[in-house]
């Protein structure tokens, strides 16, 4: 993955998307293979290899009884950020997501879309080089989904952050994105959206996805 590149990891439920992110973040481990982040592997650099990561998990990990500010300050301390830098980044990241006016509200009092925006802000506090998002729009309404999808695409472009976004929703993938199609833990397609559409003679990502899954199911019979 390259800086500024938005990579969509597309697959049906059970394809292995969340498992892959768990391996990258060391929630899961395996004796086979090596994962390197910004040229550093966990085996050779330990937990320091995870420093360039920002992560938004599918399930919320915010403290519901703390305010937005308190949640972000706590994360900033865990990351070793100075108070002045943390204050600056909290305002910057929340403002970009139109959430700064809610900075002193409790997480418990926010709706699902606003909670997700706080998690995205938290993931960006330390200016990561690689941002991982595991189906971050699940359960959100269409308008909120669109806002978040647009924000992350613009974030990749404007902040030069590499993004890995897992999804099973085709409308979250833009024409200029890098696309990886995953099925049962296996990479079926890997390339730009345009390259994959041309290769498969398809008009849309949805057509490609349905065709690939049908072909794979037929092959496995």
Buried (B, 14 or more C-beta within 10 A) or exposed (E): BEEBBBBBBBBBEEBBBBBBBBBBBEEEEEEEEEBEBBEBEBEEBEEEBBBBBBBBBBEBEBEEEBBBBBBBBBBBEEBEBEEEBBBEBBBBBBEBBEBBEBBEBBBEEBEBBBBBBBBBBBBBBBBBBBBBBBBBBBEBEEEBBBBBBEBBBEBBBEBEBBBBBBBBBBEBBBEEBBBBBBBBEEEBBEBBBEEBBEEBEBEEBEBBBEEBBEEBEEEEE
